[in-house]
Amino acid sequence: MSTVEPNRRQAYELLEKYNKSDSLIKHALAVEGVMLHFAEILEEADKEKWGIVGLVHDIDYEMYPEQHCLKAREILAEHHWPEDYIHAVESHGWGICCNVKPDERMEKVLFTIDELTGLIAATALMRPSKSILDTELKSVKKKWKQKGFAAGVNREIIEQGAKMLGLELDYIMEETLKGMQKVAESIGLKGDL
């Protein structure tokens, strides 16, 4: 059977089929929001594709954590997704759980911002407002330096991704924060504002 160009609704239904955890769904929505934001500021032609790849990047994580990124290929191929989408999803696990390297700019952005969204979300939750809307870059940078804070966030991957993209880390942090602010409500980080 031939491949199908997935749309956002199909991607979200597939995400929900394989993920029941509220926190994983919110993470997927955060990454989708950031990917859409980067597609916009980088003036990418196919913004929807960037968002869809962000939305399903952890499609296999809840059910197959030991086979993360590997099982994603099977799931997406089973649903006749195009190879470029599958490669993009797989490549965010490069050097962590698979050997598929991010080649395209979209893949490099996903690789870079995936972990960063976790650090930013944790930073927002530390604020009295529990909101990302009043979270500032300086707070994120301060928490970045505290290795014990959000210790599960692999800062080396984010730095490696920034180098691959040829972008300053501060710029990536700031734009990731802006992307998450755009979807504050859907990711549960509107807080008390």
N, C-alpha and C positions, 0 to 999 in steps of 0.2 A: 504494500500500500504506500502511496506517496505521502510526503510530509505535509503537515498543515501549519499555516502561519497562526500561532496561538494569539488569542486576544486576551485582554485583561480579565474578563469575566471567567473564561476557561482556566486561566492561570490561578485565579483566586479559588475556584472550585476544586482544582487539583491540590492546591495548598491545604485546603480544609479537609480534603479526603485523607491526606497523609499526616496531618498535624492537628491535634486536639488541644494542645497546650496554648493557653492564652498568651503566655510570655513569648512563645515562638512565633505566634501569629503577629503580635505587636512588633517583634524584631523584624519580621518579614516586611511589615508595612513601613517601618522606619527605613530599612534599606531601600525599599521601593521609592520612598519619598526622596531620599538622598540621591538615588540614581537618576530620578526624573529631574531633580534640581541641577545636577552636574550636566545632564544631557542638554538642559536649557542654557546654562552659562557657557558650555563648550560649543554651543550652536550645532548640536548633532541633528542630523536629518530625521532619524527614526527614534524619537523620544520614547514612544510607547514600548519599543523593544527594550530599551534600557530599564524602564520601570518593571516590565514583566520579568526580565532576568533577575532583577533585584528581589522581586516578590517571591520567586520560587527557588532562590539560591540555596536554601536549606531544606528543600522539599523532603529529603530522606533523613534528616537529622533526628527527628523524634523516634521513628520506628527502627532506624538502622544506624545508630550512632557509631558503631564500630566499622561501618562500611560507608561512612559519610563521603559524599561526592562520587563514590563509585556506584552506589545504588541509584543515585540521581540519574545517571546515564540510562540505566535500565528503565526507570519509571518514565522518564521523558521520551525515550525511544519507543516504549510501549504505546505511548499516546501520540506517536508520529510527529514529534516536534522536530524542527530542522536542526541539523548538526551544529550550526553556529550558536544556537541557543544552548544546546547541550554542552558544547565546549566551554562556553562562557560560564555556565553554572559550575562545571567541574573545576575550572581553572582557579576559582576562588580558594580552593583547598591546596594549591600548589605548595609543595614543601612541608605541608602539615599532614595531609592525609592522602595526597595523590601527587602524581608527577606530571600533571597537565599544566603547562605554563601559560600564564595570561599573555596573549600576544596583542590583541586589539586594545584600543584605548578604553572601551567599555569594560573589558575584562580587568584591566589594570585598576580602573576606578573601583570596581566591585571588590577586588582583592584588598585594596587600601582602606576602604571605608567600612567594611563589614565589622571588623573588630572595634573600630573607632566609634561606631554608633553605640556600642555597649558602654564604653567609657563615658561618652556624653550623657547617655541615659542615667548612668549611676551618679554623675555629677549633678544633674538636674534634681534627682531624688534627694540629694543632700541639702538642697536649698530649703529655707523655711516654707516657701510657697509650693515646693514639690513640682515646680513647673519649669519646662524647658524654655518658655517664652521670656523669662527674665534671666536665663542662664547666659553668661557672657564668656567670650573667648578666654579672658584672663583666668576665669575659674577653671575652665577645662585644662588650660596649660599648667595651672598650679597642681591639679589632681594628676595630670600626666606624670609630673615629676615624682609624685609619691608612689613608689613601686608597690607598696602594700595596698594601695587603693585600687579597687577593681583589678586585683592581681591576676585574674584569669584572662585579662586583655593582653594579647601579645603585641607589645609596643614595637618590637623589632620588625614584625610583619608590616605594620603601618609605615614605619620609616623606609622599609624596603620598597613598598608600593609607591611612596612619595618620590623616591629616587627613580623608579621605573617610569613614572609619569613626568619627571622633570619639573615637579611643582614643590613649592615651599610647604613644609609641614603646617605652619601657621595658617596658610591659605586653605589647605585641605581641611583643617580643623574648623575654621570659620565657615566655610561653605557647607561642610557636613552638618554643623550646628544649624545653619539657615535652612537646609533641606529638611531637617527634623522638626524645626519650628513650624514649617508649613503644614505638617501633618500631626501637630501636637495632640489634638483631640483623639484621633484614631489610634495613636500609639500610647494613649493613657498618660501623657505628660503635660496636659494643660494645667494641672494642679489647681491651686486656689486663686488664680488670677481672674 
